[in-house]
Amino acid sequence: MIGRLTGSVIERTPGALLLDVSGVGYEVEISLTTSAALAEVEGSVVIHTHLVVRDDAHLLYGFATLDEREMFRTLIRVNGVGPKMALGILSGLDAVSFARAVLGDDVKALTALPGVGKKTAERLIIEMRDKVEMLGASMSEAPGPVTTDISEDAESALIGLGYKTQEAARAIAQVEDPADDVETLIRQALKVLMTK
């Protein structure tokens, strides 16, 4: 299995990279979270990968962090969740935010993700709870979550400004150091939205 690639980005789209590794171009499908993490990187990049072999294709999925790759691998073991849906989930929420949503029984945050309905969200919470808890120390060392009231108020404000529910939820989830007040969180989320 191909577990990691180091090379230069030749082409970049929000959901994929063409990575030149010693003259060989690897097409790698990535989440929006990984895309945002690699947007500022110049020169050589390191991508942690997962190879999916199908009858008609060999597909490489790439991740900026080991935590994200581990979360992807855990997600695709859930009944009804394939690689495309897992990538979609990790595009809407980074690994830490997803873990918080599962541990907090946050069905609303999960149903805001593309392709995730209420039943799928409930199944993810049930099947992923123990797995997320075991995923690790690095997640438990992450900063505390934004309180639900503040994030909900900020999301409502962004929707009022004309953003779609999924865009607003994704932007709030991608704020690196979330503020403790609604106004600052809205400004931080708007910066995330403006960079896309």
C-alpha positions in Angstrom: 0.0 0.0 0.0 1.1 3.6 -0.7 1.2 5.2 2.8 2.9 8.6 2.1 4.0 10.7 -0.8 6.4 13.6 -0.8 6.6 15.8 -3.9 5.6 19.0 -5.7 2.1 20.0 -6.5 1.7 20.3 -10.3 -2.1 20.9 -10.4 -4.5 21.7 -7.7 -8.3 21.8 -7.5 -10.4 22.0 -4.3 -10.9 18.2 -4.2 -7.7 16.8 -5.8 -4.0 17.2 -6.3 -1.6 16.1 -9.1 1.6 15.4 -7.2 5.0 15.0 -8.9 7.1 12.5 -7.1 10.4 12.0 -8.8 8.9 12.5 -12.2 5.8 10.4 -11.6 2.5 12.2 -11.4 0.1 10.9 -8.7 -3.6 11.9 -8.8 -4.7 12.2 -5.2 -8.2 13.0 -4.0 -8.2 15.2 -1.0 -10.7 16.8 1.5 -11.4 20.5 1.6 -9.7 20.5 5.0 -6.5 19.1 3.5 -6.8 21.5 0.5 -7.0 24.5 2.9 -4.1 23.2 5.0 -1.9 22.8 1.8 -3.0 26.1 0.2 -0.2 28.1 1.7 2.5 25.4 1.3 5.2 26.2 -1.3 7.6 23.7 -2.7 7.6 20.1 -1.5 4.6 18.7 0.4 4.0 15.5 2.4 0.7 13.8 1.9 -0.4 10.8 4.0 -2.3 8.5 1.7 -4.8 5.6 1.7 -5.1 3.4 -1.4 -8.5 2.0 -2.4 -8.3 -0.8 -5.1 -11.5 -1.3 -7.1 -12.1 -3.5 -10.2 -12.0 -0.5 -12.5 -9.5 1.8 -10.7 -6.8 2.3 -8.0 -7.7 5.5 -6.1 -5.4 7.4 -3.8 -6.9 9.5 -1.0 -4.6 12.1 0.6 -4.5 13.9 3.9 -2.4 16.6 5.5 -2.3 15.0 8.9 -2.2 11.4 10.2 -5.2 12.1 12.4 -7.3 13.0 9.4 -6.2 9.8 7.6 -7.0 7.7 10.6 -10.4 9.3 10.9 -11.0 8.5 7.2 -10.0 4.9 7.7 -12.3 4.6 10.7 -15.2 6.2 8.7 -15.0 3.8 5.8 -15.5 0.9 8.2 -19.0 2.3 9.1 -21.8 0.5 7.3 -23.0 2.7 4.4 -20.1 5.1 4.4 -17.8 4.8 1.4 -14.6 6.7 0.6 -16.5 9.5 -1.2 -18.8 10.1 1.7 -15.9 9.9 4.2 -14.0 12.5 2.2 -17.2 14.7 2.1 -17.5 14.4 5.9 -13.9 15.4 6.4 -14.4 18.3 3.9 -17.1 19.7 6.1 -15.5 19.0 9.5 -11.8 18.4 10.3 -11.0 15.2 12.3 -11.1 17.0 15.7 -14.4 18.8 15.0 -16.0 15.6 13.7 -14.9 13.8 16.9 -16.4 16.5 19.0 -19.7 16.3 17.1 -19.8 12.5 17.6 -19.0 12.7 21.3 -21.4 15.6 21.8 -24.3 13.7 20.0 -24.5 16.7 17.6 -26.9 15.4 14.9 -27.4 19.0 13.6 -23.7 19.4 12.8 -23.5 16.0 11.1 -26.6 16.5 9.0 -25.1 19.8 7.7 -22.5 17.7 6.0 -22.9 16.7 2.3 -24.7 13.4 1.8 -25.4 12.9 5.5 -29.1 12.6 6.5 -30.5 12.2 10.0 -30.3 8.3 10.0 -26.7 8.3 8.7 -25.8 10.9 11.4 -27.4 8.8 14.1 -25.6 5.7 12.8 -22.3 7.6 12.7 -22.8 8.7 16.4 -23.5 5.2 17.5 -20.8 3.4 15.5 -18.1 6.0 15.8 -18.3 7.0 19.5 -16.0 4.2 20.8 -13.7 4.5 17.8 -13.4 8.2 18.2 -12.6 7.9 21.9 -9.8 5.5 21.0 -8.4 7.6 18.2 -6.2 9.4 20.4 -4.3 11.6 22.6 -3.7 14.2 19.9 -7.4 14.9 19.6 -7.8 15.2 23.4 -5.0 17.7 23.5 -6.8 20.0 21.0 -8.4 23.2 22.2 -11.9 23.0 23.7 -14.9 23.2 21.4 -16.8 26.4 20.7 -20.0 26.4 22.8 -23.0 25.3 20.9 -25.0 28.6 21.5 -22.2 30.8 20.1 -21.6 28.6 17.0 -25.3 28.3 16.4 -25.7 32.1 16.6 -22.7 32.7 14.3 -24.1 30.1 11.8 -27.5 31.8 11.8 -25.8 35.2 11.2 -23.9 33.8 8.2 -27.0 32.3 6.8 -28.6 35.7 7.2 -25.8 37.1 5.1 -26.7 34.8 2.3 -24.4 31.8 2.8 -25.8 28.3 2.6 -26.2 26.2 5.8 -23.4 23.8 4.8 -21.0 26.7 3.9 -21.7 28.4 7.2 -21.3 25.2 9.3 -18.1 24.3 7.5 -16.6 27.7 7.9 -17.2 27.8 11.6 -15.8 24.3 12.0 -12.6 25.4 10.1 -11.9 28.4 12.4 -8.5 27.4 14.0 -8.8 29.4 17.3 -12.5 30.0 17.8 -13.5 33.1 19.7 -15.6 33.2 22.8 -18.0 35.8 21.5 -20.4 35.6 18.5 -19.1 38.7 16.6 -15.5 37.7 16.6 -16.4 34.1 15.6 -18.5 35.5 12.6 -15.5 37.6 11.5 -13.2 34.5 11.8 -15.7 32.4 9.8 -16.0 35.1 7.1 -12.2 35.1 6.7 -12.4 31.3 6.1 -15.2 31.9 3.5 -13.3 34.7 1.8 -10.2 32.5 1.2 -12.2 30.0 -0.8 
